[in-house]
Amino acid sequence: MDTVRFLTIAVIAICAVGTSTFAQTVDGGPPVHYVAGPMVTFATHADFASNGYVWGPSDGPFGAIPLGGGRYTFYGTGGSAVACTRPGGPYEGAATFTGTLERVSGGDGCRKLFGPGVGPAGWTFTRNYAGGGQVVRFASAGKSGWLMPFHGEFWWQNPSTPNHKCLVAGGAGSSVDCFYSSLGLAVSTDDGKNFKVVGEILQPSLPRPYFTGSGTNMAVGYGSLVVADANGRHLDNPPPDPSAAYFYLFYTDFVPSSPGVCAQAICMGVARAGYAELVAAALSGDPHRVAKAFHKYGGPGPDPWAQPGTSDTLDDSGQAGTYAPLWTNEPGSQAQVLYDRAFDVYLAVYGIVGRNAGVKVRASKDLIHWSAPIGDPITLPGNTFYYPTILGETGDPTIGGPAPRVYFSSFPVGQFPDWKTATFESVPLMLSSP
């Protein structure tokens, strides 16, 4: 069982992060402000255990497909109970649960959509872990369905620790299996009932051999997709002209030569792929075409989107393109991005590192330039929050209104990753113009 995808690069300076001249802003300041509403329990571990889960969901951010009447199928990552054991052992990986935006009401921990080891023949990026959540609709060239970016891992043993695991930064001594992660893509053409893994779409800037055999993990996040035009302006999905639209993919990365705290910590980056090309690649059956679809934002220049999203190698031994952090005055762990129609801005929700860690939110008009945090951090004394997710309250979970909801798993300080102590919480963001 795998239980942490939140923080892994050894963070030295994070607890002393302050204002940085590297931070980017939108038009000189935040275009919107929020006040967090009351914290409400979305689900307890007992709720999930009654539906066959022994850990999670969700071990990572999650997504949703509307069912009608205010109800949703949610997609996240979890592990099944012993009672669900099938040949080969208990299930773990991407799975579903159901409910409203306010409360989980059911689920099926005994059925996984996909899990470790899935994907095109010979590719190893999911060898030990595969789990996803966010789902985004697609329609192009007469084809339609849902895309799910997901987190895949390759593990190794750490020779420097007695348990051969890697320590979690800010985890109060917690340790996990050492891993190198990348992002894969799964596709559903039956309205979310089943998903097929079609390939790898995003690899960290540094190749797998840079990390394997060491005591440092590489956490790339779970991926967050947004549809926009070439200038980062929001487009409806499906877009009027798929050939002029893009899927923007948010992730975390680490390069020691990066500016600010990103020289020592994972920070947020973005890549993009042509809308029509990504759909065609995903349905082509060619994992190499999938691996070449995205290009990373590498910073200002004649061609800021020239950096390849992956090395297109089966074992991630090649060098992918180098990313440019979107802000550099604090880490951007597990960032998820949502378009908010009420204020015509994008919102990025991300985790804070350290004891009593919580959640912050930033805003952008173009997906590249981001404001400073637009409200007080969401925290709860004595607890640490993991895996923030933001969902819209408009009936379309990918579109926010005046009060989108932020979700996270809350653990008592020092108890992560003991899922028996976790509570799934949500908070509405009450948005306003400053």
C-alpha positions as CSV (number, residue, x, y, z in Angstrom):
1,M,0.0,0.0,0.0
2,D,1.2,3.5,-0.9
3,T,0.2,6.3,1.4
4,V,1.9,9.6,0.5
5,R,2.3,11.6,-2.7
6,F,2.3,15.0,-1.0
7,L,5.9,16.1,-0.3
8,T,9.2,14.4,-0.9
9,I,12.0,16.7,-2.1
10,A,14.2,17.4,0.9
11,V,13.1,20.9,1.8
12,I,15.7,22.9,3.7
13,A,14.4,26.5,3.6
14,I,10.7,26.2,3.4
15,C,9.8,26.9,7.0
16,A,11.5,30.3,6.7
17,V,9.8,31.3,3.4
18,G,9.1,35.0,3.1
19,T,8.4,37.6,0.3
20,S,10.5,37.1,-2.8
21,T,11.3,39.3,-5.7
22,F,10.8,36.3,-8.0
23,A,7.1,36.1,-7.2
24,Q,4.9,36.9,-10.2
25,T,1.7,38.9,-9.9
26,V,-1.5,39.5,-11.9
27,D,-1.8,43.2,-12.9
28,G,0.1,44.2,-9.8
29,G,-2.0,42.3,-7.3
30,P,-4.7,39.7,-6.7
31,P,-7.8,40.1,-8.9
32,V,-10.0,38.4,-6.3
33,H,-10.0,37.7,-2.5
34,Y,-11.6,34.9,-0.5
35,V,-12.8,34.3,3.1
36,A,-13.0,30.6,4.0
37,G,-16.4,29.5,5.0
38,P,-17.1,26.9,7.8
39,M,-15.2,23.6,7.6
40,V,-17.6,20.7,6.9
41,T,-16.8,17.0,7.1
42,F,-17.1,15.5,3.6
43,A,-16.4,11.9,4.8
44,T,-14.8,10.0,7.7
45,H,-12.6,6.9,7.5
46,A,-15.5,4.9,8.9
47,D,-17.7,6.0,6.0
48,F,-15.1,4.8,3.5
49,A,-14.4,1.6,5.4
50,S,-18.1,0.7,5.2
51,N,-17.7,0.8,1.4
52,G,-14.7,-1.5,1.3
53,Y,-11.8,0.9,1.6
54,V,-8.9,0.3,3.9
55,W,-7.0,3.5,3.0
56,G,-8.0,6.6,1.1
57,P,-9.7,7.8,-0.8
58,S,-8.3,9.9,-1.8
59,D,-4.6,9.4,-1.7
60,G,-4.2,12.5,-3.9
61,P,-6.6,15.0,-5.4
62,F,-9.9,13.8,-6.8
63,G,-12.4,14.7,-9.6
64,A,-16.1,14.4,-10.4
65,I,-18.6,13.7,-13.1
66,P,-22.2,15.0,-12.5
67,L,-24.9,12.5,-12.2
68,G,-27.8,15.0,-12.0
69,G,-29.9,16.2,-9.1
70,G,-26.8,17.6,-7.4
71,R,-25.1,14.2,-7.2
72,Y,-21.7,13.2,-8.5
73,T,-19.4,10.2,-9.2
74,F,-16.1,11.1,-7.6
75,Y,-12.8,9.7,-8.8
76,G,-9.9,9.2,-6.4
77,T,-7.2,6.8,-5.2
78,G,-7.6,4.2,-2.5
79,G,-7.0,0.7,-1.4
80,S,-9.5,-2.1,-0.8
81,A,-10.2,-4.0,2.5
82,V,-9.3,-7.6,3.0
83,A,-12.9,-8.5,2.3
84,C,-12.4,-7.3,-1.2
85,T,-9.4,-9.5,-1.9
86,R,-9.3,-11.1,-5.3
87,P,-6.7,-13.3,-6.9
88,G,-3.4,-11.4,-6.7
89,G,-4.3,-9.5,-3.5
90,P,-6.4,-6.5,-2.4
91,Y,-7.1,-3.9,-5.0
92,E,-5.5,-0.4,-4.9
93,G,-5.5,2.4,-7.5
94,A,-8.1,4.7,-9.1
95,A,-11.6,4.0,-7.8
96,T,-14.9,5.8,-7.4
97,F,-17.3,7.0,-4.7
98,T,-20.5,9.0,-4.8
99,G,-22.4,11.8,-3.1
100,T,-23.0,15.5,-3.2
101,L,-20.5,18.3,-3.0
102,E,-21.3,18.4,0.7
103,R,-21.2,14.7,1.7
104,V,-20.0,11.3,0.5
105,S,-22.9,8.8,0.5
106,G,-21.4,5.6,-1.1
107,G,-18.6,4.0,-3.0
108,D,-17.1,0.7,-4.2
109,G,-13.7,0.0,-2.7
110,C,-13.8,-3.5,-4.2
111,R,-13.6,-2.3,-7.8
112,K,-10.6,-0.4,-9.2
113,L,-10.5,1.4,-12.5
114,F,-6.8,0.8,-12.9
115,G,-3.8,0.3,-10.7
116,P,-0.1,-0.5,-10.5
117,G,1.6,-1.9,-13.5
118,V,-1.0,-0.7,-16.0
119,G,-0.2,1.0,-19.3
120,P,1.4,0.3,-22.7
121,A,3.6,-2.8,-22.9
122,G,7.2,-2.1,-21.8
123,W,6.6,1.2,-20.1
124,T,7.5,1.2,-16.4
125,F,6.2,4.6,-15.1
126,T,3.3,2.8,-13.3
127,R,5.3,-0.2,-12.0
128,N,4.5,0.3,-8.3
129,Y,1.7,2.8,-8.1
130,A,-1.0,4.3,-10.3
131,G,-3.8,6.5,-9.1
132,G,-5.7,9.5,-10.3
133,G,-8.7,11.6,-9.8
134,Q,-9.4,14.8,-11.8
135,V,-11.5,14.1,-14.9
136,V,-12.1,16.5,-17.8
137,R,-14.5,16.2,-20.7
138,F,-13.2,16.0,-24.4
139,A,-15.0,16.2,-27.7
140,S,-13.1,16.4,-31.1
141,A,-13.4,15.0,-34.6
142,G,-16.6,13.1,-33.7
143,K,-15.1,11.5,-30.6
144,S,-16.0,12.3,-27.0
145,G,-15.3,11.1,-23.5
146,W,-13.3,11.9,-20.4
147,L,-9.6,12.3,-19.8
148,M,-8.0,11.6,-16.4
149,P,-4.4,12.7,-15.7
150,F,-2.9,10.4,-13.1
151,H,0.2,9.8,-10.9
152,G,2.4,6.8,-11.6
153,E,5.5,5.7,-9.6
154,F,8.6,3.5,-9.9
155,W,10.0,2.5,-6.4
156,W,13.5,1.5,-5.1
157,Q,15.0,0.7,-1.7
158,N,17.0,3.4,0.2
159,P,20.3,1.9,1.3
160,S,20.7,4.7,4.0
161,T,17.7,3.9,6.2
162,P,16.9,0.8,8.3
163,N,13.5,0.4,6.7
164,H,14.9,1.2,3.2
165,K,12.3,4.0,2.8
166,C,12.6,7.7,2.2
167,L,11.6,10.4,4.7
168,V,8.7,12.7,4.0
169,A,9.7,16.4,4.2
170,G,7.7,18.0,7.0
171,G,6.2,14.6,7.9
172,A,7.4,14.5,11.5
173,G,9.5,11.4,10.8
174,S,7.1,9.7,8.5
175,S,8.7,7.6,5.7
176,V,7.4,6.0,2.5
177,D,8.6,3.8,-0.3
178,C,11.2,5.8,-2.3
179,F,9.7,6.8,-5.6
180,Y,10.1,8.6,-8.9
181,S,6.8,9.8,-10.3
182,S,5.5,11.0,-13.6
183,L,2.0,11.7,-15.0
184,G,0.1,9.4,-17.2
185,L,-3.2,9.7,-19.1
186,A,-6.3,7.5,-18.9
187,V,-9.3,7.7,-21.2
188,S,-12.9,6.8,-20.9
189,T,-15.3,6.6,-23.8
190,D,-18.2,5.1,-21.8
191,D,-19.1,8.1,-19.7
192,G,-16.6,7.3,-16.9
193,K,-17.5,3.7,-16.2
194,N,-14.1,2.4,-17.3
195,F,-10.7,4.1,-18.0
196,K,-7.9,2.8,-20.2
197,V,-4.3,4.0,-19.5
198,V,-2.9,5.2,-22.9
199,G,0.5,6.5,-21.9
200,E,2.8,8.9,-20.1
201,I,2.3,12.6,-20.7
202,L,4.7,14.4,-18.2
203,Q,8.1,13.5,-16.8
204,P,10.0,15.6,-14.3
205,S,12.9,17.7,-15.7
206,L,15.5,15.3,-14.2
207,P,15.5,11.7,-15.3
208,R,14.8,8.7,-13.1
209,P,18.5,7.7,-12.7
210,Y,19.2,11.0,-11.0
211,F,17.0,9.8,-8.0
212,T,17.0,6.0,-8.0
213,G,19.2,4.5,-5.2
214,S,19.1,7.7,-3.2
215,G,17.1,8.9,-0.2
216,T,15.1,11.5,-2.2
217,N,11.8,11.1,-3.9
218,M,10.5,13.0,-6.9
219,A,6.9,14.1,-6.5
220,V,5.3,15.4,-9.7
221,G,1.8,15.6,-8.3
222,Y,-1.4,14.2,-9.9
223,G,-1.9,16.7,-12.7
224,S,-4.6,19.2,-13.3
225,L,-6.0,20.0,-16.7
226,V,-7.6,23.3,-17.9
227,V,-8.9,24.2,-21.4
228,A,-7.8,27.6,-22.7
229,D,-6.5,29.4,-25.8
230,A,-3.0,30.1,-26.8
231,N,-2.9,33.1,-24.5
232,G,-4.2,31.2,-21.5
233,R,-7.7,32.7,-21.7
234,H,-10.6,30.4,-20.7
235,L,-12.5,28.4,-23.4
236,D,-15.6,26.4,-22.9
237,N,-15.1,22.6,-23.1
238,P,-15.6,21.4,-25.8
239,P,-14.2,24.5,-27.4
240,P,-15.8,26.1,-30.5
241,D,-12.6,25.2,-32.5
242,P,-10.6,22.4,-31.1
243,S,-7.7,23.1,-33.4
244,A,-7.2,26.5,-31.7
245,A,-7.5,25.3,-28.1
246,Y,-5.1,23.7,-25.7
247,F,-5.1,21.5,-22.6
248,Y,-2.9,23.1,-20.0
249,L,-1.4,20.6,-17.5
250,F,-0.2,21.7,-14.0
251,Y,2.3,19.7,-12.1
252,T,5.2,20.0,-9.7
253,D,8.9,19.6,-10.5
254,F,12.4,20.1,-9.1
255,V,15.6,21.5,-10.6
256,P,18.5,22.5,-8.3
257,S,19.4,25.5,-10.5
258,S,15.9,27.0,-10.2
259,P,15.5,30.5,-8.5
260,G,14.3,31.1,-5.0
261,V,13.1,28.3,-2.8
262,C,12.6,26.1,-6.0
263,A,16.3,25.4,-5.8
264,Q,15.5,23.3,-2.8
265,A,11.9,22.4,-3.1
266,I,9.2,21.2,-5.5
267,C,7.4,24.0,-7.2
268,M,4.5,24.4,-9.7
269,G,5.0,24.3,-13.4
270,V,2.7,24.1,-16.5
271,A,2.8,22.3,-19.8
272,R,0.3,22.3,-22.7
273,A,-0.8,20.2,-25.6
274,G,-3.0,21.1,-28.6
275,Y,-6.6,20.0,-27.7
276,A,-7.3,18.2,-31.0
277,E,-3.8,16.6,-31.0
278,L,-4.1,15.3,-27.4
279,V,-7.5,13.7,-28.2
280,A,-6.1,12.2,-31.4
281,A,-3.0,10.9,-29.6
282,A,-5.0,9.5,-26.7
283,L,-7.3,7.5,-29.1
284,S,-4.5,6.5,-31.5
285,G,-3.1,3.5,-29.6
286,D,0.4,4.9,-29.9
287,P,2.0,5.7,-26.6
288,H,4.9,7.5,-28.2
289,R,2.5,9.9,-29.8
290,V,0.9,10.4,-26.3
291,A,4.4,11.0,-24.8
292,K,5.1,13.8,-27.4
293,A,1.8,15.7,-27.0
294,F,2.7,18.0,-24.2
295,H,5.4,20.7,-24.0
296,K,6.5,22.5,-20.8
297,Y,6.6,26.2,-20.3
298,G,10.3,27.0,-20.0
299,G,10.1,30.7,-19.3
300,P,10.0,33.9,-21.4
301,G,11.6,33.6,-24.8
302,P,11.0,33.3,-28.5
303,D,9.4,29.9,-28.0
304,P,8.3,29.5,-24.3
305,W,6.6,26.2,-25.0
306,A,9.6,24.4,-26.6
307,Q,10.5,22.0,-23.8
308,P,9.3,18.4,-24.3
309,G,6.9,17.0,-21.7
310,T,8.7,13.7,-21.6
311,S,11.9,12.0,-22.9
312,D,9.7,9.4,-24.7
313,T,11.7,6.6,-23.1
314,L,10.1,3.5,-21.6
315,D,12.1,3.7,-18.4
316,D,12.3,7.5,-18.0
317,S,16.1,7.3,-18.4
318,G,16.1,10.1,-20.9
319,Q,16.1,13.9,-20.2
320,A,12.7,15.6,-20.6
321,G,12.4,19.3,-21.1
322,T,13.2,21.7,-18.2
323,Y,10.4,23.6,-16.5
324,A,10.1,27.2,-15.3
325,P,8.5,27.6,-11.8
326,L,5.4,29.7,-11.9
327,W,6.2,31.3,-8.6
328,T,9.4,30.9,-6.5
329,N,8.8,32.4,-3.1
330,E,7.2,29.2,-1.7
331,P,6.6,25.6,-2.8
332,G,3.5,24.7,-4.8
333,S,2.8,21.2,-3.6
334,Q,-0.1,19.2,-5.1
335,A,-1.5,22.3,-7.0
336,Q,-4.9,21.9,-8.6
337,V,-6.3,24.7,-10.9
338,L,-9.9,25.7,-11.5
339,Y,-11.5,28.4,-13.8
340,D,-13.9,30.6,-11.8
341,R,-16.5,32.1,-14.1
342,A,-17.9,34.5,-11.5
343,F,-14.7,36.5,-11.4
344,D,-13.1,35.4,-14.7
345,V,-9.9,34.1,-13.0
346,Y,-8.1,30.9,-12.5
347,L,-7.6,29.7,-8.9
348,A,-4.8,27.4,-7.9
349,V,-5.1,25.6,-4.6
350,Y,-1.9,24.1,-3.1
351,G,-0.5,22.6,0.1
352,I,1.7,24.3,2.7
353,V,4.7,22.4,4.0
354,G,5.4,21.7,7.7
355,R,3.7,21.2,11.1
356,N,0.1,22.4,11.1
357,A,0.3,22.5,7.3
358,G,-2.7,23.8,5.5
359,V,-3.8,25.1,2.2
360,K,-3.3,28.4,0.2
361,V,-4.9,29.8,-2.9
362,R,-3.5,32.0,-5.7
363,A,-5.2,33.6,-8.8
364,S,-4.2,34.2,-12.4
365,K,-5.7,35.6,-15.6
366,D,-3.4,33.8,-18.1
367,L,-2.2,30.6,-16.3
368,I,1.4,31.9,-16.3
369,H,1.4,34.9,-14.1
370,W,0.1,34.2,-10.6
371,S,-0.8,36.5,-7.7
372,A,0.3,36.3,-4.1
373,P,-2.0,34.2,-1.9
374,I,-5.5,35.8,-2.1
375,G,-6.7,35.0,1.5
376,D,-5.5,33.7,4.8
377,P,-4.2,30.1,4.8
378,I,-6.8,27.4,5.5
379,T,-5.5,25.7,8.7
380,L,-6.7,23.9,11.8
381,P,-4.5,23.9,14.9
382,G,-3.3,20.4,15.7
383,N,-3.9,19.1,12.2
384,T,-2.1,18.7,8.9
385,F,-3.9,18.9,5.6
386,Y,-3.0,16.8,2.6
387,Y,-4.1,16.6,-1.1
388,P,-6.1,19.7,-1.7
389,T,-8.8,19.6,-4.4
390,I,-10.9,22.5,-5.7
391,L,-14.3,21.8,-7.3
392,G,-16.8,24.2,-8.8
393,E,-20.3,24.6,-7.3
394,T,-22.0,25.5,-10.6
395,G,-23.1,22.0,-11.6
396,D,-19.9,21.6,-13.7
397,P,-17.1,20.7,-11.2
398,T,-14.5,22.1,-13.5
399,I,-16.1,25.6,-13.4
400,G,-16.3,27.7,-10.2
401,G,-18.8,30.4,-9.2
402,P,-19.0,32.7,-6.2
403,A,-18.2,29.9,-3.7
404,P,-16.1,27.0,-5.1
405,R,-15.2,24.3,-2.6
406,V,-11.8,23.2,-1.4
407,Y,-11.4,19.6,-0.1
408,F,-8.5,18.0,1.8
409,S,-7.6,15.1,4.0
410,S,-7.0,16.2,7.6
411,F,-4.7,14.2,9.9
412,P,-3.8,15.0,13.5
413,V,-0.2,16.2,13.6
414,G,2.2,13.3,13.5
415,Q,-0.5,10.7,12.5
416,F,0.0,10.8,8.8
417,P,-0.3,8.3,7.0
418,D,-2.6,6.5,9.5
419,W,-5.8,6.7,7.5
420,K,-7.8,5.5,10.5
421,T,-7.2,9.0,12.0
422,A,-8.1,10.9,8.8
423,T,-11.1,13.1,8.1
424,F,-12.1,14.3,4.6
425,E,-13.0,18.0,5.0
426,S,-14.3,20.7,2.7
427,V,-14.4,24.5,2.9
428,P,-16.2,26.9,0.6
429,L,-14.2,29.9,-0.7
430,M,-16.4,33.0,-0.4
431,L,-15.0,35.1,-3.2
432,S,-15.2,38.8,-3.6
433,S,-13.4,41.7,-5.4
434,P,-10.7,43.3,-3.3
